[in-house]
Amino acid sequence: MNLLALLVVTVLAVHVVGDGYTGHSISLDHKTRNVEHDAAIFEAQVKILGPKELKRFVQFGLTDGMRILDLGCGPGFMAEQLLIHFPNSHVTCVDIDEGLLEYNRKRHENWITSGRLTVLHEWANDTKLPSESFDFVLSRLLFQHLRSTNLVDPVCKEVYRLLKPGGLFVVVDSDQFFSDLVEPNFDPMQRVERIFFELKEGDTTRPKSDNSSGRKLFTDLKRNGFENVESEVVLAHSDEHGFECVLPVT
């Protein structure tokens, strides 16, 4: 049996104009969260898809020495890869999940001490960071959580404010349509997938997730004034990585 997991990558060039935008916020209950479990899922995602994503980032225009913002950074596994592969770049991590940020700080204490990594507890739509201060903004698996609270446009406007003229914004998000691809057709596996997504919808410790977010990114970005928008699909295939390795990513 083959299983595909999807990340949709969207990139754009930005010419920054106008003022920043501050929208409303949401509150999350982290008391019942298992941060170690969540971090393990993020780590599996980056382990499988990170190398492919990094290749795309370079093709899109990411170069060593750029100032990078990881918006919705979580435990910081992708930020870690960026720091390793771009040794002259500084990375700023922003997230509202204090549990994952604490994990991030502990794991990457040396990067923080060296001055190459900054970890901030701020809202993605109101980062309080200076305008035109980043060459490259990355948002991984964040937009799917923004739609239920109408924060997609406010976050886009905030990124637009933060980017230098000509800066790059890359959004990586998932889409259930591709996650359901199984060959040969195996109905029990598809039922498991449906149950999984239903459980995610009912999890009150997390923001509600839009499982069709990936297909909406292009329109989101064009609507908010970004130019030269492109989209690509990055796949994790069970024949390439092993079934047990791919399943946690879906």
C-alpha positions in Angstrom: 0.0 0.0 0.0 1.2 3.5 -0.8 0.3 6.6 1.2 0.9 10.2 0.2 1.1 13.1 2.6 0.9 16.6 1.1 2.4 20.0 1.8 1.4 22.8 -0.5 4.2 25.4 -0.9 3.3 28.9 -2.1 5.9 31.6 -2.7 5.6 35.2 -3.7 7.7 38.3 -4.2 6.6 41.3 -2.2 6.9 45.1 -2.6 6.0 46.5 0.8 3.8 49.6 1.0 1.5 51.1 3.6 1.1 50.6 7.3 0.8 47.5 9.5 -2.4 45.9 10.5 -3.6 44.6 13.8 -6.5 42.2 13.9 -8.3 40.4 16.7 -6.8 37.5 18.5 -7.8 34.0 19.8 -7.1 32.3 23.1 -5.9 28.7 23.3 -6.0 26.3 26.3 -2.7 24.5 26.6 -3.3 23.0 30.0 -4.2 19.5 28.6 -1.7 19.6 25.8 1.0 17.0 25.4 3.8 19.2 24.2 6.3 16.4 23.7 3.8 14.5 21.5 3.1 17.6 19.4 6.8 18.3 19.1 7.4 14.7 17.9 4.8 15.2 15.1 6.5 18.4 14.0 9.9 16.7 14.1 8.6 13.9 11.9 7.1 16.4 9.4 10.4 18.3 9.1 12.5 15.1 8.9 10.5 13.8 5.9 9.6 17.0 4.1 12.2 19.5 5.3 15.0 18.6 2.8 12.5 19.0 -0.1 11.2 22.2 1.2 14.7 23.7 1.7 15.5 22.9 -1.9 12.3 24.8 -2.9 13.2 27.8 -0.7 16.6 28.1 -2.4 14.9 27.9 -5.8 12.5 30.6 -4.7 15.4 32.9 -3.8 16.4 32.2 -0.2 20.2 32.9 0.2 22.6 32.8 3.1 22.8 36.1 5.0 19.1 36.9 4.7 17.1 37.8 7.8 14.4 35.1 8.2 11.1 35.1 10.1 9.5 31.8 11.0 5.9 32.7 11.7 4.1 30.1 13.7 7.4 28.3 14.4 6.1 25.8 17.0 9.0 23.8 18.5 11.4 25.3 15.9 12.6 22.3 13.9 12.4 24.1 10.6 14.2 27.1 12.1 16.9 24.7 13.2 17.4 23.5 9.6 17.5 27.1 8.3 20.2 28.0 10.9 22.3 24.9 9.9 22.0 25.4 6.1 22.3 29.2 6.1 25.1 29.9 8.7 25.2 33.7 8.1 21.4 34.2 8.5 19.5 35.2 11.6 16.2 33.5 12.3 13.3 35.0 14.4 10.7 32.6 15.6 7.2 33.8 16.5 4.4 31.7 18.0 1.6 32.2 20.5 1.9 28.6 21.9 4.0 29.1 25.0 4.4 25.3 25.5 6.0 24.8 22.1 8.0 28.0 22.5 9.4 26.7 25.8 10.4 23.5 24.0 12.0 25.6 21.3 14.0 27.7 23.7 15.4 24.7 25.6 16.3 22.7 22.5 17.9 25.7 20.8 19.5 27.4 23.7 22.9 27.5 22.0 21.5 29.2 18.9 19.8 31.8 21.1 23.0 32.4 23.2 25.0 32.8 20.0 22.7 35.6 18.8 21.5 33.8 15.7 18.1 32.9 16.9 15.4 35.0 18.6 12.2 33.3 20.0 9.2 35.5 20.6 5.8 35.0 22.2 3.6 37.2 19.9 0.5 36.9 17.7 1.1 36.3 14.0 -1.2 39.2 13.1 0.5 41.6 15.6 4.2 40.6 16.0 5.3 44.1 17.2 8.4 43.7 15.1 9.8 46.6 13.0 8.5 47.2 9.5 10.6 46.1 6.5 12.9 44.1 8.7 12.9 40.7 7.0 14.1 39.3 3.6 12.3 36.0 3.9 9.1 35.0 5.9 8.2 31.4 6.3 4.8 30.2 7.6 4.5 26.4 8.0 1.1 24.8 8.8 -0.3 28.0 10.3 -2.9 29.1 7.8 -5.1 26.1 8.3 -5.6 27.3 11.9 -6.3 30.9 10.9 -9.5 30.5 8.8 -12.0 29.7 11.6 -11.0 33.0 13.3 -10.8 35.2 10.2 -7.1 35.8 10.7 -5.8 35.0 7.2 -6.0 38.5 5.9 -4.7 40.2 9.1 -1.7 37.8 9.1 -1.0 38.5 5.4 -1.1 42.2 6.0 1.3 41.9 8.9 3.7 39.9 6.8 3.4 42.5 4.0 4.4 45.1 6.6 7.4 43.1 7.9 9.0 42.3 4.5 11.6 44.4 2.9 10.7 45.6 -0.7 11.1 42.6 -2.9 11.1 40.2 0.1 9.8 36.6 -0.1 6.9 35.0 1.7 6.6 31.2 1.6 3.5 29.5 3.0 3.5 25.8 3.6 0.1 24.2 4.3 -1.7 20.8 4.0 -4.7 19.7 2.1 -6.7 16.7 2.9 -7.4 15.8 -0.7 -3.9 14.7 -1.3 -3.5 13.1 2.1 -6.3 10.7 1.2 -4.4 9.2 -1.8 -3.9 5.5 -1.2 -2.8 3.0 -3.8 -4.1 0.3 -4.1 -7.4 1.5 -2.9 -7.8 0.4 0.7 -11.1 1.4 2.2 -10.2 0.8 5.9 -7.2 3.1 5.5 -9.5 5.8 4.2 -11.9 5.3 7.1 -9.0 5.8 9.5 -8.1 9.0 7.7 -11.7 10.3 8.1 -11.8 9.4 11.8 -8.4 11.2 12.2 -9.7 14.4 10.7 -12.9 14.2 12.7 -10.9 13.8 15.9 -8.8 16.9 15.0 -12.0 18.9 14.5 -13.3 17.9 17.9 -10.0 18.6 19.8 -10.7 21.7 22.0 -7.1 22.1 23.0 -6.2 23.3 19.5 -7.5 25.9 17.1 -9.9 24.5 14.6 -8.1 23.4 11.5 -9.2 23.8 7.8 -8.3 20.6 6.1 -8.6 22.1 2.6 -6.4 25.1 3.4 -3.7 24.3 0.8 -5.8 24.9 -2.2 -6.9 28.4 -0.9 -3.4 29.8 -0.5 -2.9 31.2 -3.9 -6.1 33.3 -3.7 -5.4 34.3 -0.1 -2.1 35.9 -1.2 -3.3 37.5 -4.3 -6.2 39.0 -2.4 -3.8 40.6 0.0 -1.6 42.3 -2.6 1.3 39.9 -3.0 2.9 39.7 -6.4 4.5 36.9 -8.5 2.6 34.3 -6.6 3.6 30.7 -7.4 2.5 27.3 -6.0 4.0 23.9 -5.8 3.2 20.6 -4.3 5.7 18.6 -2.1 4.8 15.0 -1.4 6.0 12.4 1.1 5.5 8.9 -0.3 5.5 5.8 1.8 7.6 3.9 -0.7 10.3 6.6 -0.3 10.2 7.0 3.5 8.4 4.0 4.8 4.8 3.7 5.9 5.5 4.1 9.6 7.4 7.3 8.9 4.8 8.9 6.7 1.7 8.1 8.7 2.5 10.6 11.6 2.7 13.4 9.0 -0.8 13.0 7.6 
